[in-house]
Amino acid sequence: MIKNILLALGFPQKNIFGFHAFFYGTPLLLLLQKFFLKKLPIYFEQYVFNDWSFLPSLTLLVLLDTITGGLGAYLTPIKSADGKVIGTEFSEIKLYRKLASKTFAIMIYVVSIGILKNTVIDGEENIMASLVDSSFYSVMMAFELASVLRNTYKIYPFEIIKVALEKVEVFYDKKKDKVKTNREE
């Protein structure tokens, strides 16, 4: 029936099978659909990530950090050597590239912690699971909060924000404590 309609519309015979497979499915398509829609989410939650109550909080902090960072960069002027304003930090950064790389890094971090947390060794829970779960997620949330506070202080230097930022950044100072890469050694 669909074949006749497609032929009447002028579609070539070689493309009709593709349309038919798209509309009605093939055994391979049904097999992939059953696996991806039924089995993959179960395996994902079992082995990769299953802390769905944590994800909205992290997403909101990352979104807030992105908004405040963009606004802070937009409001921070760049001056030339003679003191003239030549633009803003917002015009100098590649916003989409920075956002994509940050999102990718957070995704890799969360998935890595999820894999480590959900690893079962000899039928027993991994010893690292209790250490990794709350502490690593808490550290990540603290870094995001510190970034939001830094960006907010850049937008409007309010003294309470500075005090809160000092409390959050007690355990880490970016200027003193850098992670060394192979290039720096």
Secondary structure per residue as TSV (DSSP state, phi and psi in degrees):
chain	resnum	aa	ss	phi	psi
A	1	M	-	360.0	-52.9
A	2	I	H	-65.5	-31.5
A	3	K	H	-60.8	-43.5
A	4	N	H	-67.2	-38.6
A	5	I	H	-65.0	-43.7
A	6	L	H	-66.5	-39.4
A	7	L	H	-62.9	-39.9
A	8	A	H	-66.9	-30.4
A	9	L	H	-78.6	-8.6
A	10	G	T	98.3	12.8
A	11	F	-	-75.3	141.7
A	12	P	-	-66.7	153.0
A	13	Q	H	-59.8	-35.2
A	14	K	H	-69.2	-24.4
A	15	N	H	-88.3	-14.6
A	16	I	H	-66.5	-37.2
A	17	F	H	-62.1	-38.5
A	18	G	H	-63.0	-42.9
A	19	F	H	-64.3	-42.0
A	20	H	H	-62.4	-43.1
A	21	A	H	-65.3	-36.3
A	22	F	H	-66.6	-43.4
A	23	F	H	-77.6	-37.9
A	24	Y	H	-109.9	-15.3
A	25	G	-	84.5	160.0
A	26	T	-	-124.9	167.0
A	27	P	H	-57.7	-38.5
A	28	L	H	-65.8	-41.9
A	29	L	H	-63.7	-41.5
A	30	L	H	-65.6	-38.5
A	31	L	H	-64.5	-45.8
A	32	L	H	-63.3	-39.1
A	33	Q	H	-64.5	-42.9
A	34	K	H	-65.0	-40.2
A	35	F	I	-67.8	-50.7
A	36	F	I	-70.5	-33.9
A	37	L	I	-87.4	-23.5
A	38	K	I	-112.9	-46.7
A	39	K	I	-88.1	-39.9
A	40	L	H	-59.9	-44.9
A	41	P	H	-61.3	-34.8
A	42	I	H	-66.1	-46.6
A	43	Y	H	-64.9	-39.0
A	44	F	H	-61.1	-47.2
A	45	E	H	-69.3	-31.6
A	46	Q	H	-75.6	-38.9
A	47	Y	H	-112.5	-21.6
A	48	V	T	-111.2	-63.9
A	49	F	-	-150.8	131.7
A	50	N	-	-141.6	16.4
A	51	D	-	-100.0	70.7
A	52	W	T	-72.8	-18.8
A	53	S	T	-75.2	-22.0
A	54	F	T	-79.8	-33.0
A	55	L	H	-60.8	-42.4
A	56	P	H	-62.0	-38.3
A	57	S	H	-64.0	-44.5
A	58	L	H	-63.4	-43.1
A	59	T	H	-61.8	-42.3
A	60	L	H	-65.4	-40.9
A	61	L	H	-65.7	-40.9
A	62	V	H	-64.7	-41.8
A	63	L	H	-64.0	-44.3
A	64	L	H	-63.0	-40.1
A	65	D	H	-63.9	-40.2
A	66	T	H	-65.2	-44.4
A	67	I	H	-65.4	-48.2
A	68	T	H	-68.1	-34.7
A	69	G	H	-65.9	-42.0
A	70	G	H	-65.1	-43.1
A	71	L	H	-66.6	-41.3
A	72	G	H	-62.9	-41.0
A	73	A	H	-67.3	-36.4
A	74	Y	H	-66.1	-35.1
A	75	L	H	-88.1	-10.5
A	76	T	S	-92.2	113.9
A	77	P	E	-78.2	152.9
A	78	I	E	-108.9	128.1
A	79	K	E	-110.4	147.0
A	80	S	-	-79.8	180.0
A	81	A	T	-62.9	-30.8
A	82	D	T	-89.8	6.3
A	83	G	S	94.2	1.8
A	84	K	-	-81.6	142.3
A	85	V	E	-76.6	121.1
A	86	I	E	-108.8	-3.3
A	87	G	E	161.1	-164.1
A	88	T	E	-124.4	166.6
A	89	E	H	-63.0	-26.9
A	90	F	H	-63.7	-35.2
A	91	S	H	-76.5	-17.3
A	92	E	H	-91.7	-19.7
A	93	I	S	-96.0	154.7
A	94	K	-	-95.4	91.9
A	95	L	H	-59.7	-48.1
A	96	Y	H	-66.8	-39.6
A	97	R	H	-64.8	-42.9
A	98	K	H	-65.7	-43.2
A	99	L	H	-65.6	-41.6
A	100	A	H	-65.9	-41.9
A	101	S	H	-69.3	-35.5
A	102	K	H	-67.3	-44.2
A	103	T	H	-61.4	-42.9
A	104	F	H	-63.3	-43.3
A	105	A	H	-64.4	-42.4
A	106	I	H	-65.3	-40.9
A	107	M	H	-62.0	-44.6
A	108	I	H	-63.6	-40.8
A	109	Y	H	-62.0	-49.0
A	110	V	H	-65.1	-43.2
A	111	V	H	-66.7	-39.6
A	112	S	H	-62.6	-43.6
A	113	I	H	-65.1	-40.6
A	114	G	H	-62.3	-41.4
A	115	I	H	-65.6	-44.9
A	116	L	H	-63.5	-40.2
A	117	K	H	-68.9	-36.0
A	118	N	T	-94.0	6.9
A	119	T	-	-75.1	130.3
A	120	V	E	-108.0	128.6
A	121	I	E	-116.7	122.1
A	122	D	T	52.8	38.0
A	123	G	T	78.5	1.5
A	124	E	E	-116.0	156.2
A	125	E	E	-63.8	142.4
A	126	N	-	-61.7	137.4
A	127	I	T	-62.6	-34.6
A	128	M	H	-71.4	-16.1
A	129	A	H	-58.8	-43.9
A	130	S	H	-70.4	-30.6
A	131	L	H	-77.1	-38.4
A	132	V	H	-76.8	-41.8
A	133	D	H	-55.8	-72.4
A	134	S	H	-72.1	-41.6
A	135	S	H	-67.3	-45.3
A	136	F	H	-68.9	-39.4
A	137	Y	H	-64.9	-38.4
A	138	S	H	-64.6	-40.5
A	139	V	H	-63.4	-42.3
A	140	M	H	-63.9	-41.6
A	141	M	H	-65.8	-37.0
A	142	A	H	-64.9	-40.9
A	143	F	H	-64.8	-40.9
A	144	E	H	-65.3	-41.8
A	145	L	H	-63.5	-41.5
A	146	A	H	-62.0	-40.4
A	147	S	H	-65.1	-41.0
A	148	V	H	-62.3	-43.8
A	149	L	H	-65.4	-41.0
A	150	R	H	-61.1	-45.2
A	151	N	H	-65.3	-39.5
A	152	T	H	-65.7	-38.8
A	153	Y	H	-66.2	-32.2
A	154	K	H	-67.9	-35.7
A	155	I	H	-71.0	-49.7
A	156	Y	S	-143.7	109.9
A	157	P	-	-73.7	81.5
A	158	F	-	-94.3	133.3
A	159	E	H	-62.1	-35.6
A	160	I	H	-63.9	-37.1
A	161	I	H	-63.8	-40.0
A	162	K	H	-62.9	-43.1
A	163	V	H	-64.8	-44.4
A	164	A	H	-63.1	-39.2
A	165	L	H	-65.0	-39.5
A	166	E	H	-62.7	-37.0
A	167	K	H	-69.0	-39.0
A	168	V	H	-74.4	-36.1
A	169	E	G	-91.1	18.2
A	170	V	G	-59.7	-39.6
A	171	F	G	-88.2	-5.5
A	172	Y	-	-151.2	127.0
A	173	D	-	-122.9	117.4
A	174	K	T	-62.3	-31.3
A	175	K	T	-73.6	-37.6
A	176	K	T	-88.9	-32.1
A	177	D	-	-119.9	77.7
A	178	K	-	-94.8	146.1
A	179	V	-	-80.8	122.9
A	180	K	-	-82.0	138.4
A	181	T	-	-107.2	172.9
A	182	N	T	-63.3	-30.0
A	183	R	T	-70.9	-29.4
A	184	E	T	-82.8	-20.0
A	185	E	-	-77.0	360.0
